[in-house]
């Protein structure tokens, strides 16, 4: 499930990512981000992972397509997680995103927001 955070404003958007992601999640998420990119230009995104269990095959493909299509539109991505594999996932995503990508432990969420703002 993908849930937008109230703290989102302008080109700085935050989401809670939980459970296992499916194609239906991306059908809601992608148009919202694309609308913001059209209005604001490159975006800065915070992804707060809570009990995240990965993607089904279709959602993994959706994620890769989104990253490739918006290679230059993702200025900064802060991934806030609970697990070592999420930190590893952050490193894997770097070749698909022109902007900066950084991992933060869940207790560093305020630092992650500040990094997005800088």
Phi and psi restraints in degrees (range 20) as a CNS / XPLOR table:
assign (resid 1 and name C) (resid 2 and name N)
       (resid 2 and name CA) (resid 2 and name C) 1.0 -121.9 20.0 2
assign (resid 2 and name N) (resid 2 and name CA)
       (resid 2 and name C) (resid 3 and name N) 1.0 124.0 20.0 2
assign (resid 2 and name C) (resid 3 and name N)
       (resid 3 and name CA) (resid 3 and name C) 1.0 -128.3 20.0 2
assign (resid 3 and name N) (resid 3 and name CA)
       (resid 3 and name C) (resid 4 and name N) 1.0 124.4 20.0 2
assign (resid 3 and name C) (resid 4 and name N)
       (resid 4 and name CA) (resid 4 and name C) 1.0 -72.0 20.0 2
assign (resid 4 and name N) (resid 4 and name CA)
       (resid 4 and name C) (resid 5 and name N) 1.0 137.8 20.0 2
assign (resid 4 and name C) (resid 5 and name N)
       (resid 5 and name CA) (resid 5 and name C) 1.0 -85.5 20.0 2
assign (resid 5 and name N) (resid 5 and name CA)
       (resid 5 and name C) (resid 6 and name N) 1.0 142.4 20.0 2
assign (resid 5 and name C) (resid 6 and name N)
       (resid 6 and name CA) (resid 6 and name C) 1.0 -62.1 20.0 2
assign (resid 6 and name N) (resid 6 and name CA)
       (resid 6 and name C) (resid 7 and name N) 1.0 -24.4 20.0 2
assign (resid 6 and name C) (resid 7 and name N)
       (resid 7 and name CA) (resid 7 and name C) 1.0 -70.8 20.0 2
assign (resid 7 and name N) (resid 7 and name CA)
       (resid 7 and name C) (resid 8 and name N) 1.0 -10.5 20.0 2
assign (resid 7 and name C) (resid 8 and name N)
       (resid 8 and name CA) (resid 8 and name C) 1.0 -62.4 20.0 2
assign (resid 8 and name N) (resid 8 and name CA)
       (resid 8 and name C) (resid 9 and name N) 1.0 138.7 20.0 2
assign (resid 8 and name C) (resid 9 and name N)
       (resid 9 and name CA) (resid 9 and name C) 1.0 -156.6 20.0 2
assign (resid 9 and name N) (resid 9 and name CA)
       (resid 9 and name C) (resid 10 and name N) 1.0 134.8 20.0 2
assign (resid 9 and name C) (resid 10 and name N)
       (resid 10 and name CA) (resid 10 and name C) 1.0 55.4 20.0 2
assign (resid 10 and name N) (resid 10 and name CA)
       (resid 10 and name C) (resid 11 and name N) 1.0 -127.1 20.0 2
assign (resid 10 and name C) (resid 11 and name N)
       (resid 11 and name CA) (resid 11 and name C) 1.0 -87.5 20.0 2
assign (resid 11 and name N) (resid 11 and name CA)
       (resid 11 and name C) (resid 12 and name N) 1.0 2.3 20.0 2
assign (resid 11 and name C) (resid 12 and name N)
       (resid 12 and name CA) (resid 12 and name C) 1.0 -103.2 20.0 2
assign (resid 12 and name N) (resid 12 and name CA)
       (resid 12 and name C) (resid 13 and name N) 1.0 113.0 20.0 2
assign (resid 12 and name C) (resid 13 and name N)
       (resid 13 and name CA) (resid 13 and name C) 1.0 -125.5 20.0 2
assign (resid 13 and name N) (resid 13 and name CA)
       (resid 13 and name C) (resid 14 and name N) 1.0 136.3 20.0 2
assign (resid 13 and name C) (resid 14 and name N)
       (resid 14 and name CA) (resid 14 and name C) 1.0 -121.2 20.0 2
assign (resid 14 and name N) (resid 14 and name CA)
       (resid 14 and name C) (resid 15 and name N) 1.0 145.2 20.0 2
assign (resid 14 and name C) (resid 15 and name N)
       (resid 15 and name CA) (resid 15 and name C) 1.0 -136.9 20.0 2
assign (resid 15 and name N) (resid 15 and name CA)
       (resid 15 and name C) (resid 16 and name N) 1.0 147.7 20.0 2
assign (resid 15 and name C) (resid 16 and name N)
       (resid 16 and name CA) (resid 16 and name C) 1.0 -96.0 20.0 2
assign (resid 16 and name N) (resid 16 and name CA)
       (resid 16 and name C) (resid 17 and name N) 1.0 128.2 20.0 2
assign (resid 16 and name C) (resid 17 and name N)
       (resid 17 and name CA) (resid 17 and name C) 1.0 -112.5 20.0 2
assign (resid 17 and name N) (resid 17 and name CA)
       (resid 17 and name C) (resid 18 and name N) 1.0 122.8 20.0 2
assign (resid 17 and name C) (resid 18 and name N)
       (resid 18 and name CA) (resid 18 and name C) 1.0 -140.8 20.0 2
assign (resid 18 and name N) (resid 18 and name CA)
       (resid 18 and name C) (resid 19 and name N) 1.0 157.9 20.0 2
assign (resid 18 and name C) (resid 19 and name N)
       (resid 19 and name CA) (resid 19 and name C) 1.0 66.8 20.0 2
assign (resid 19 and name N) (resid 19 and name CA)
       (resid 19 and name C) (resid 20 and name N) 1.0 -153.0 20.0 2
assign (resid 19 and name C) (resid 20 and name N)
       (resid 20 and name CA) (resid 20 and name C) 1.0 -102.2 20.0 2
assign (resid 20 and name N) (resid 20 and name CA)
       (resid 20 and name C) (resid 21 and name N) 1.0 132.4 20.0 2
assign (resid 20 and name C) (resid 21 and name N)
       (resid 21 and name CA) (resid 21 and name C) 1.0 -84.8 20.0 2
assign (resid 21 and name N) (resid 21 and name CA)
       (resid 21 and name C) (resid 22 and name N) 1.0 143.5 20.0 2
assign (resid 21 and name C) (resid 22 and name N)
       (resid 22 and name CA) (resid 22 and name C) 1.0 -127.2 20.0 2
assign (resid 22 and name N) (resid 22 and name CA)
       (resid 22 and name C) (resid 23 and name N) 1.0 167.8 20.0 2
assign (resid 22 and name C) (resid 23 and name N)
       (resid 23 and name CA) (resid 23 and name C) 1.0 -52.5 20.0 2
assign (resid 23 and name N) (resid 23 and name CA)
       (resid 23 and name C) (resid 24 and name N) 1.0 -39.6 20.0 2
assign (resid 23 and name C) (resid 24 and name N)
       (resid 24 and name CA) (resid 24 and name C) 1.0 -59.6 20.0 2
assign (resid 24 and name N) (resid 24 and name CA)
       (resid 24 and name C) (resid 25 and name N) 1.0 -35.4 20.0 2
assign (resid 24 and name C) (resid 25 and name N)
       (resid 25 and name CA) (resid 25 and name C) 1.0 -63.1 20.0 2
assign (resid 25 and name N) (resid 25 and name CA)
       (resid 25 and name C) (resid 26 and name N) 1.0 -42.1 20.0 2
assign (resid 25 and name C) (resid 26 and name N)
       (resid 26 and name CA) (resid 26 and name C) 1.0 -71.2 20.0 2
assign (resid 26 and name N) (resid 26 and name CA)
       (resid 26 and name C) (resid 27 and name N) 1.0 -29.0 20.0 2
assign (resid 26 and name C) (resid 27 and name N)
       (resid 27 and name CA) (resid 27 and name C) 1.0 -65.6 20.0 2
assign (resid 27 and name N) (resid 27 and name CA)
       (resid 27 and name C) (resid 28 and name N) 1.0 -23.2 20.0 2
assign (resid 27 and name C) (resid 28 and name N)
       (resid 28 and name CA) (resid 28 and name C) 1.0 -92.4 20.0 2
assign (resid 28 and name N) (resid 28 and name CA)
       (resid 28 and name C) (resid 29 and name N) 1.0 -42.9 20.0 2
assign (resid 28 and name C) (resid 29 and name N)
       (resid 29 and name CA) (resid 29 and name C) 1.0 -69.0 20.0 2
assign (resid 29 and name N) (resid 29 and name CA)
       (resid 29 and name C) (resid 30 and name N) 1.0 -49.3 20.0 2
assign (resid 29 and name C) (resid 30 and name N)
       (resid 30 and name CA) (resid 30 and name C) 1.0 -61.2 20.0 2
assign (resid 30 and name N) (resid 30 and name CA)
       (resid 30 and name C) (resid 31 and name N) 1.0 -50.3 20.0 2
assign (resid 30 and name C) (resid 31 and name N)
       (resid 31 and name CA) (resid 31 and name C) 1.0 -59.7 20.0 2
assign (resid 31 and name N) (resid 31 and name CA)
       (resid 31 and name C) (resid 32 and name N) 1.0 -35.7 20.0 2
assign (resid 31 and name C) (resid 32 and name N)
       (resid 32 and name CA) (resid 32 and name C) 1.0 -63.5 20.0 2
assign (resid 32 and name N) (resid 32 and name CA)
       (resid 32 and name C) (resid 33 and name N) 1.0 -47.4 20.0 2
assign (resid 32 and name C) (resid 33 and name N)
       (resid 33 and name CA) (resid 33 and name C) 1.0 -64.4 20.0 2
assign (resid 33 and name N) (resid 33 and name CA)
       (resid 33 and name C) (resid 34 and name N) 1.0 -42.2 20.0 2
assign (resid 33 and name C) (resid 34 and name N)
       (resid 34 and name CA) (resid 34 and name C) 1.0 -63.6 20.0 2
assign (resid 34 and name N) (resid 34 and name CA)
       (resid 34 and name C) (resid 35 and name N) 1.0 -36.6 20.0 2
assign (resid 34 and name C) (resid 35 and name N)
       (resid 35 and name CA) (resid 35 and name C) 1.0 -63.9 20.0 2
assign (resid 35 and name N) (resid 35 and name CA)
       (resid 35 and name C) (resid 36 and name N) 1.0 -42.2 20.0 2
assign (resid 35 and name C) (resid 36 and name N)
       (resid 36 and name CA) (resid 36 and name C) 1.0 -65.8 20.0 2
assign (resid 36 and name N) (resid 36 and name CA)
       (resid 36 and name C) (resid 37 and name N) 1.0 -41.1 20.0 2
assign (resid 36 and name C) (resid 37 and name N)
       (resid 37 and name CA) (resid 37 and name C) 1.0 -60.7 20.0 2
assign (resid 37 and name N) (resid 37 and name CA)
       (resid 37 and name C) (resid 38 and name N) 1.0 -41.9 20.0 2
assign (resid 37 and name C) (resid 38 and name N)
       (resid 38 and name CA) (resid 38 and name C) 1.0 -61.8 20.0 2
assign (resid 38 and name N) (resid 38 and name CA)
       (resid 38 and name C) (resid 39 and name N) 1.0 -38.5 20.0 2
assign (resid 38 and name C) (resid 39 and name N)
       (resid 39 and name CA) (resid 39 and name C) 1.0 -82.5 20.0 2
assign (resid 39 and name N) (resid 39 and name CA)
       (resid 39 and name C) (resid 40 and name N) 1.0 -41.3 20.0 2
assign (resid 39 and name C) (resid 40 and name N)
       (resid 40 and name CA) (resid 40 and name C) 1.0 -106.1 20.0 2
assign (resid 40 and name N) (resid 40 and name CA)
       (resid 40 and name C) (resid 41 and name N) 1.0 -17.0 20.0 2
assign (resid 40 and name C) (resid 41 and name N)
       (resid 41 and name CA) (resid 41 and name C) 1.0 86.6 20.0 2
assign (resid 41 and name N) (resid 41 and name CA)
       (resid 41 and name C) (resid 42 and name N) 1.0 -157.4 20.0 2
assign (resid 41 and name C) (resid 42 and name N)
       (resid 42 and name CA) (resid 42 and name C) 1.0 -53.6 20.0 2
assign (resid 42 and name N) (resid 42 and name CA)
       (resid 42 and name C) (resid 43 and name N) 1.0 139.8 20.0 2
assign (resid 42 and name C) (resid 43 and name N)
       (resid 43 and name CA) (resid 43 and name C) 1.0 -108.5 20.0 2
assign (resid 43 and name N) (resid 43 and name CA)
       (resid 43 and name C) (resid 44 and name N) 1.0 162.3 20.0 2
assign (resid 43 and name C) (resid 44 and name N)
       (resid 44 and name CA) (resid 44 and name C) 1.0 -121.7 20.0 2
assign (resid 44 and name N) (resid 44 and name CA)
       (resid 44 and name C) (resid 45 and name N) 1.0 124.5 20.0 2
assign (resid 44 and name C) (resid 45 and name N)
       (resid 45 and name CA) (resid 45 and name C) 1.0 -122.8 20.0 2
assign (resid 45 and name N) (resid 45 and name CA)
       (resid 45 and name C) (resid 46 and name N) 1.0 135.7 20.0 2
assign (resid 45 and name C) (resid 46 and name N)
       (resid 46 and name CA) (resid 46 and name C) 1.0 -109.6 20.0 2
assign (resid 46 and name N) (resid 46 and name CA)
       (resid 46 and name C) (resid 47 and name N) 1.0 126.4 20.0 2
assign (resid 46 and name C) (resid 47 and name N)
       (resid 47 and name CA) (resid 47 and name C) 1.0 -113.9 20.0 2
assign (resid 47 and name N) (resid 47 and name CA)
       (resid 47 and name C) (resid 48 and name N) 1.0 109.4 20.0 2
assign (resid 47 and name C) (resid 48 and name N)
       (resid 48 and name CA) (resid 48 and name C) 1.0 -94.9 20.0 2
assign (resid 48 and name N) (resid 48 and name CA)
       (resid 48 and name C) (resid 49 and name N) 1.0 107.8 20.0 2
assign (resid 48 and name C) (resid 49 and name N)
       (resid 49 and name CA) (resid 49 and name C) 1.0 -84.6 20.0 2
assign (resid 49 and name N) (resid 49 and name CA)
       (resid 49 and name C) (resid 50 and name N) 1.0 120.0 20.0 2
assign (resid 49 and name C) (resid 50 and name N)
       (resid 50 and name CA) (resid 50 and name C) 1.0 -126.4 20.0 2
assign (resid 50 and name N) (resid 50 and name CA)
       (resid 50 and name C) (resid 51 and name N) 1.0 112.7 20.0 2
assign (resid 50 and name C) (resid 51 and name N)
       (resid 51 and name CA) (resid 51 and name C) 1.0 52.3 20.0 2
assign (resid 51 and name N) (resid 51 and name CA)
       (resid 51 and name C) (resid 52 and name N) 1.0 40.1 20.0 2
assign (resid 51 and name C) (resid 52 and name N)
       (resid 52 and name CA) (resid 52 and name C) 1.0 -73.2 20.0 2
assign (resid 52 and name N) (resid 52 and name CA)
       (resid 52 and name C) (resid 53 and name N) 1.0 131.3 20.0 2
assign (resid 52 and name C) (resid 53 and name N)
       (resid 53 and name CA) (resid 53 and name C) 1.0 -119.6 20.0 2
assign (resid 53 and name N) (resid 53 and name CA)
       (resid 53 and name C) (resid 54 and name N) 1.0 19.9 20.0 2
assign (resid 53 and name C) (resid 54 and name N)
       (resid 54 and name CA) (resid 54 and name C) 1.0 94.2 20.0 2
assign (resid 54 and name N) (resid 54 and name CA)
       (resid 54 and name C) (resid 55 and name N) 1.0 -159.1 20.0 2
assign (resid 54 and name C) (resid 55 and name N)
       (resid 55 and name CA) (resid 55 and name C) 1.0 -124.5 20.0 2
assign (resid 55 and name N) (resid 55 and name CA)
       (resid 55 and name C) (resid 56 and name N) 1.0 153.1 20.0 2
assign (resid 55 and name C) (resid 56 and name N)
       (resid 56 and name CA) (resid 56 and name C) 1.0 -80.7 20.0 2
assign (resid 56 and name N) (resid 56 and name CA)
       (resid 56 and name C) (resid 57 and name N) 1.0 171.9 20.0 2
assign (resid 56 and name C) (resid 57 and name N)
       (resid 57 and name CA) (resid 57 and name C) 1.0 -58.6 20.0 2
assign (resid 57 and name N) (resid 57 and name CA)
       (resid 57 and name C) (resid 58 and name N) 1.0 -45.3 20.0 2
assign (resid 57 and name C) (resid 58 and name N)
       (resid 58 and name CA) (resid 58 and name C) 1.0 -63.9 20.0 2
assign (resid 58 and name N) (resid 58 and name CA)
       (resid 58 and name C) (resid 59 and name N) 1.0 -42.1 20.0 2
assign (resid 58 and name C) (resid 59 and name N)
       (resid 59 and name CA) (resid 59 and name C) 1.0 -66.3 20.0 2
assign (resid 59 and name N) (resid 59 and name CA)
       (resid 59 and name C) (resid 60 and name N) 1.0 -36.5 20.0 2
assign (resid 59 and name C) (resid 60 and name N)
       (resid 60 and name CA) (resid 60 and name C) 1.0 -62.0 20.0 2
assign (resid 60 and name N) (resid 60 and name CA)
       (resid 60 and name C) (resid 61 and name N) 1.0 -41.1 20.0 2
assign (resid 60 and name C) (resid 61 and name N)
       (resid 61 and name CA) (resid 61 and name C) 1.0 -65.0 20.0 2
assign (resid 61 and name N) (resid 61 and name CA)
       (resid 61 and name C) (resid 62 and name N) 1.0 -43.9 20.0 2
assign (resid 61 and name C) (resid 62 and name N)
       (resid 62 and name CA) (resid 62 and name C) 1.0 -57.3 20.0 2
assign (resid 62 and name N) (resid 62 and name CA)
       (resid 62 and name C) (resid 63 and name N) 1.0 -42.6 20.0 2
assign (resid 62 and name C) (resid 63 and name N)
       (resid 63 and name CA) (resid 63 and name C) 1.0 -63.7 20.0 2
assign (resid 63 and name N) (resid 63 and name CA)
       (resid 63 and name C) (resid 64 and name N) 1.0 -45.9 20.0 2
assign (resid 63 and name C) (resid 64 and name N)
       (resid 64 and name CA) (resid 64 and name C) 1.0 -63.5 20.0 2
assign (resid 64 and name N) (resid 64 and name CA)
       (resid 64 and name C) (resid 65 and name N) 1.0 -44.5 20.0 2
assign (resid 64 and name C) (resid 65 and name N)
       (resid 65 and name CA) (resid 65 and name C) 1.0 -60.9 20.0 2
assign (resid 65 and name N) (resid 65 and name CA)
       (resid 65 and name C) (resid 66 and name N) 1.0 -41.8 20.0 2
assign (resid 65 and name C) (resid 66 and name N)
       (resid 66 and name CA) (resid 66 and name C) 1.0 -61.2 20.0 2
assign (resid 66 and name N) (resid 66 and name CA)
       (resid 66 and name C) (resid 67 and name N) 1.0 -47.6 20.0 2
assign (resid 66 and name C) (resid 67 and name N)
       (resid 67 and name CA) (resid 67 and name C) 1.0 -60.7 20.0 2
assign (resid 67 and name N) (resid 67 and name CA)
       (resid 67 and name C) (resid 68 and name N) 1.0 -41.8 20.0 2
assign (resid 67 and name C) (resid 68 and name N)
       (resid 68 and name CA) (resid 68 and name C) 1.0 -69.1 20.0 2
assign (resid 68 and name N) (resid 68 and name CA)
       (resid 68 and name C) (resid 69 and name N) 1.0 -45.7 20.0 2
assign (resid 68 and name C) (resid 69 and name N)
       (resid 69 and name CA) (resid 69 and name C) 1.0 -61.7 20.0 2
assign (resid 69 and name N) (resid 69 and name CA)
       (resid 69 and name C) (resid 70 and name N) 1.0 -37.4 20.0 2
assign (resid 69 and name C) (resid 70 and name N)
       (resid 70 and name CA) (resid 70 and name C) 1.0 -109.1 20.0 2
assign (resid 70 and name N) (resid 70 and name CA)
       (resid 70 and name C) (resid 71 and name N) 1.0 31.7 20.0 2
assign (resid 70 and name C) (resid 71 and name N)
       (resid 71 and name CA) (resid 71 and name C) 1.0 -47.1 20.0 2
assign (resid 71 and name N) (resid 71 and name CA)
       (resid 71 and name C) (resid 72 and name N) 1.0 -44.8 20.0 2
assign (resid 71 and name C) (resid 72 and name N)
       (resid 72 and name CA) (resid 72 and name C) 1.0 -94.9 20.0 2
assign (resid 72 and name N) (resid 72 and name CA)
       (resid 72 and name C) (resid 73 and name N) 1.0 -4.4 20.0 2
assign (resid 72 and name C) (resid 73 and name N)
       (resid 73 and name CA) (resid 73 and name C) 1.0 -94.2 20.0 2
assign (resid 73 and name N) (resid 73 and name CA)
       (resid 73 and name C) (resid 74 and name N) 1.0 -5.8 20.0 2
assign (resid 73 and name C) (resid 74 and name N)
       (resid 74 and name CA) (resid 74 and name C) 1.0 -105.9 20.0 2
assign (resid 74 and name N) (resid 74 and name CA)
       (resid 74 and name C) (resid 75 and name N) 1.0 96.6 20.0 2
assign (resid 74 and name C) (resid 75 and name N)
       (resid 75 and name CA) (resid 75 and name C) 1.0 -72.5 20.0 2
assign (resid 75 and name N) (resid 75 and name CA)
       (resid 75 and name C) (resid 76 and name N) 1.0 -45.3 20.0 2
assign (resid 75 and name C) (resid 76 and name N)
       (resid 76 and name CA) (resid 76 and name C) 1.0 -148.0 20.0 2
assign (resid 76 and name N) (resid 76 and name CA)
       (resid 76 and name C) (resid 77 and name N) 1.0 141.5 20.0 2
assign (resid 76 and name C) (resid 77 and name N)
       (resid 77 and name CA) (resid 77 and name C) 1.0 -131.3 20.0 2
assign (resid 77 and name N) (resid 77 and name CA)
       (resid 77 and name C) (resid 78 and name N) 1.0 123.0 20.0 2
assign (resid 77 and name C) (resid 78 and name N)
       (resid 78 and name CA) (resid 78 and name C) 1.0 -105.2 20.0 2
assign (resid 78 and name N) (resid 78 and name CA)
       (resid 78 and name C) (resid 79 and name N) 1.0 120.3 20.0 2
assign (resid 78 and name C) (resid 79 and name N)
       (resid 79 and name CA) (resid 79 and name C) 1.0 -105.2 20.0 2
assign (resid 79 and name N) (resid 79 and name CA)
       (resid 79 and name C) (resid 80 and name N) 1.0 118.4 20.0 2
assign (resid 79 and name C) (resid 80 and name N)
       (resid 80 and name CA) (resid 80 and name C) 1.0 -107.7 20.0 2
assign (resid 80 and name N) (resid 80 and name CA)
       (resid 80 and name C) (resid 81 and name N) 1.0 115.3 20.0 2
assign (resid 80 and name C) (resid 81 and name N)
       (resid 81 and name CA) (resid 81 and name C) 1.0 -132.7 20.0 2
assign (resid 81 and name N) (resid 81 and name CA)
       (resid 81 and name C) (resid 82 and name N) 1.0 179.9 20.0 2
assign (resid 81 and name C) (resid 82 and name N)
       (resid 82 and name CA) (resid 82 and name C) 1.0 -119.1 20.0 2
assign (resid 82 and name N) (resid 82 and name CA)
       (resid 82 and name C) (resid 83 and name N) 1.0 -12.1 20.0 2
assign (resid 82 and name C) (resid 83 and name N)
       (resid 83 and name CA) (resid 83 and name C) 1.0 -128.5 20.0 2
assign (resid 83 and name N) (resid 83 and name CA)
       (resid 83 and name C) (resid 84 and name N) 1.0 151.2 20.0 2
assign (resid 83 and name C) (resid 84 and name N)
       (resid 84 and name CA) (resid 84 and name C) 1.0 -61.9 20.0 2
assign (resid 84 and name N) (resid 84 and name CA)
       (resid 84 and name C) (resid 85 and name N) 1.0 -35.3 20.0 2
assign (resid 84 and name C) (resid 85 and name N)
       (resid 85 and name CA) (resid 85 and name C) 1.0 -66.7 20.0 2
assign (resid 85 and name N) (resid 85 and name CA)
       (resid 85 and name C) (resid 86 and name N) 1.0 -25.7 20.0 2
assign (resid 85 and name C) (resid 86 and name N)
       (resid 86 and name CA) (resid 86 and name C) 1.0 -70.7 20.0 2
assign (resid 86 and name N) (resid 86 and name CA)
       (resid 86 and name C) (resid 87 and name N) 1.0 -34.0 20.0 2
assign (resid 86 and name C) (resid 87 and name N)
       (resid 87 and name CA) (resid 87 and name C) 1.0 -65.8 20.0 2
assign (resid 87 and name N) (resid 87 and name CA)
       (resid 87 and name C) (resid 88 and name N) 1.0 -42.4 20.0 2
assign (resid 87 and name C) (resid 88 and name N)
       (resid 88 and name CA) (resid 88 and name C) 1.0 -62.3 20.0 2
assign (resid 88 and name N) (resid 88 and name CA)
       (resid 88 and name C) (resid 89 and name N) 1.0 -42.2 20.0 2
assign (resid 88 and name C) (resid 89 and name N)
       (resid 89 and name CA) (resid 89 and name C) 1.0 -60.4 20.0 2
assign (resid 89 and name N) (resid 89 and name CA)
       (resid 89 and name C) (resid 90 and name N) 1.0 -36.8 20.0 2
assign (resid 89 and name C) (resid 90 and name N)
       (resid 90 and name CA) (resid 90 and name C) 1.0 -60.3 20.0 2
assign (resid 90 and name N) (resid 90 and name CA)
       (resid 90 and name C) (resid 91 and name N) 1.0 -44.3 20.0 2
assign (resid 90 and name C) (resid 91 and name N)
       (resid 91 and name CA) (resid 91 and name C) 1.0 -64.6 20.0 2
assign (resid 91 and name N) (resid 91 and name CA)
       (resid 91 and name C) (resid 92 and name N) 1.0 -37.3 20.0 2
assign (resid 91 and name C) (resid 92 and name N)
       (resid 92 and name CA) (resid 92 and name C) 1.0 -66.8 20.0 2
assign (resid 92 and name N) (resid 92 and name CA)
       (resid 92 and name C) (resid 93 and name N) 1.0 -29.9 20.0 2
assign (resid 92 and name C) (resid 93 and name N)
       (resid 93 and name CA) (resid 93 and name C) 1.0 -77.6 20.0 2
assign (resid 93 and name N) (resid 93 and name CA)
       (resid 93 and name C) (resid 94 and name N) 1.0 -18.4 20.0 2
assign (resid 93 and name C) (resid 94 and name N)
       (resid 94 and name CA) (resid 94 and name C) 1.0 -55.8 20.0 2
assign (resid 94 and name N) (resid 94 and name CA)
       (resid 94 and name C) (resid 95 and name N) 1.0 -40.1 20.0 2
assign (resid 94 and name C) (resid 95 and name N)
       (resid 95 and name CA) (resid 95 and name C) 1.0 -65.9 20.0 2
assign (resid 95 and name N) (resid 95 and name CA)
       (resid 95 and name C) (resid 96 and name N) 1.0 -18.2 20.0 2
assign (resid 95 and name C) (resid 96 and name N)
       (resid 96 and name CA) (resid 96 and name C) 1.0 -96.4 20.0 2
assign (resid 96 and name N) (resid 96 and name CA)
       (resid 96 and name C) (resid 97 and name N) 1.0 -0.1 20.0 2
assign (resid 96 and name C) (resid 97 and name N)
       (resid 97 and name CA) (resid 97 and name C) 1.0 -132.9 20.0 2
assign (resid 97 and name N) (resid 97 and name CA)
       (resid 97 and name C) (resid 98 and name N) 1.0 126.0 20.0 2
assign (resid 97 and name C) (resid 98 and name N)
       (resid 98 and name CA) (resid 98 and name C) 1.0 -69.9 20.0 2
assign (resid 98 and name N) (resid 98 and name CA)
       (resid 98 and name C) (resid 99 and name N) 1.0 -35.3 20.0 2
assign (resid 98 and name C) (resid 99 and name N)
       (resid 99 and name CA) (resid 99 and name C) 1.0 -74.0 20.0 2
assign (resid 99 and name N) (resid 99 and name CA)
       (resid 99 and name C) (resid 100 and name N) 1.0 -175.4 20.0 2
assign (resid 99 and name C) (resid 100 and name N)
       (resid 100 and name CA) (resid 100 and name C) 1.0 -84.7 20.0 2
assign (resid 100 and name N) (resid 100 and name CA)
       (resid 100 and name C) (resid 101 and name N) 1.0 140.2 20.0 2
assign (resid 100 and name C) (resid 101 and name N)
       (resid 101 and name CA) (resid 101 and name C) 1.0 -126.7 20.0 2
assign (resid 101 and name N) (resid 101 and name CA)
       (resid 101 and name C) (resid 102 and name N) 1.0 131.2 20.0 2
assign (resid 101 and name C) (resid 102 and name N)
       (resid 102 and name CA) (resid 102 and name C) 1.0 -141.1 20.0 2
assign (resid 102 and name N) (resid 102 and name CA)
       (resid 102 and name C) (resid 103 and name N) 1.0 142.1 20.0 2
assign (resid 102 and name C) (resid 103 and name N)
       (resid 103 and name CA) (resid 103 and name C) 1.0 -97.7 20.0 2
assign (resid 103 and name N) (resid 103 and name CA)
       (resid 103 and name C) (resid 104 and name N) 1.0 140.2 20.0 2
assign (resid 103 and name C) (resid 104 and name N)
       (resid 104 and name CA) (resid 104 and name C) 1.0 -130.8 20.0 2
assign (resid 104 and name N) (resid 104 and name CA)
       (resid 104 and name C) (resid 105 and name N) 1.0 140.5 20.0 2
assign (resid 104 and name C) (resid 105 and name N)
       (resid 105 and name CA) (resid 105 and name C) 1.0 -68.5 20.0 2
assign (resid 105 and name N) (resid 105 and name CA)
       (resid 105 and name C) (resid 106 and name N) 1.0 156.8 20.0 2
assign (resid 105 and name C) (resid 106 and name N)
       (resid 106 and name CA) (resid 106 and name C) 1.0 -56.5 20.0 2
assign (resid 106 and name N) (resid 106 and name CA)
       (resid 106 and name C) (resid 107 and name N) 1.0 -30.6 20.0 2
assign (resid 106 and name C) (resid 107 and name N)
       (resid 107 and name CA) (resid 107 and name C) 1.0 -75.4 20.0 2
assign (resid 107 and name N) (resid 107 and name CA)
       (resid 107 and name C) (resid 108 and name N) 1.0 -7.1 20.0 2
assign (resid 107 and name C) (resid 108 and name N)
       (resid 108 and name CA) (resid 108 and name C) 1.0 -102.9 20.0 2
assign (resid 108 and name N) (resid 108 and name CA)
       (resid 108 and name C) (resid 109 and name N) 1.0 23.8 20.0 2
assign (resid 108 and name C) (resid 109 and name N)
       (resid 109 and name CA) (resid 109 and name C) 1.0 -60.9 20.0 2
assign (resid 109 and name N) (resid 109 and name CA)
       (resid 109 and name C) (resid 110 and name N) 1.0 -38.8 20.0 2
assign (resid 109 and name C) (resid 110 and name N)
       (resid 110 and name CA) (resid 110 and name C) 1.0 -65.2 20.0 2
assign (resid 110 and name N) (resid 110 and name CA)
       (resid 110 and name C) (resid 111 and name N) 1.0 -38.5 20.0 2
assign (resid 110 and name C) (resid 111 and name N)
       (resid 111 and name CA) (resid 111 and name C) 1.0 -63.2 20.0 2
assign (resid 111 and name N) (resid 111 and name CA)
       (resid 111 and name C) (resid 112 and name N) 1.0 -37.3 20.0 2
assign (resid 111 and name C) (resid 112 and name N)
       (resid 112 and name CA) (resid 112 and name C) 1.0 -63.7 20.0 2
assign (resid 112 and name N) (resid 112 and name CA)
       (resid 112 and name C) (resid 113 and name N) 1.0 -44.5 20.0 2
assign (resid 112 and name C) (resid 113 and name N)
       (resid 113 and name CA) (resid 113 and name C) 1.0 -62.1 20.0 2
assign (resid 113 and name N) (resid 113 and name CA)
       (resid 113 and name C) (resid 114 and name N) 1.0 -42.8 20.0 2
assign (resid 113 and name C) (resid 114 and name N)
       (resid 114 and name CA) (resid 114 and name C) 1.0 -62.6 20.0 2
assign (resid 114 and name N) (resid 114 and name CA)
       (resid 114 and name C) (resid 115 and name N) 1.0 -39.0 20.0 2
assign (resid 114 and name C) (resid 115 and name N)
       (resid 115 and name CA) (resid 115 and name C) 1.0 -63.2 20.0 2
assign (resid 115 and name N) (resid 115 and name CA)
       (resid 115 and name C) (resid 116 and name N) 1.0 -40.7 20.0 2
assign (resid 115 and name C) (resid 116 and name N)
       (resid 116 and name CA) (resid 116 and name C) 1.0 -62.1 20.0 2
assign (resid 116 and name N) (resid 116 and name CA)
       (resid 116 and name C) (resid 117 and name N) 1.0 -39.0 20.0 2
assign (resid 116 and name C) (resid 117 and name N)
       (resid 117 and name CA) (resid 117 and name C) 1.0 -73.0 20.0 2
assign (resid 117 and name N) (resid 117 and name CA)
       (resid 117 and name C) (resid 118 and name N) 1.0 -23.5 20.0 2
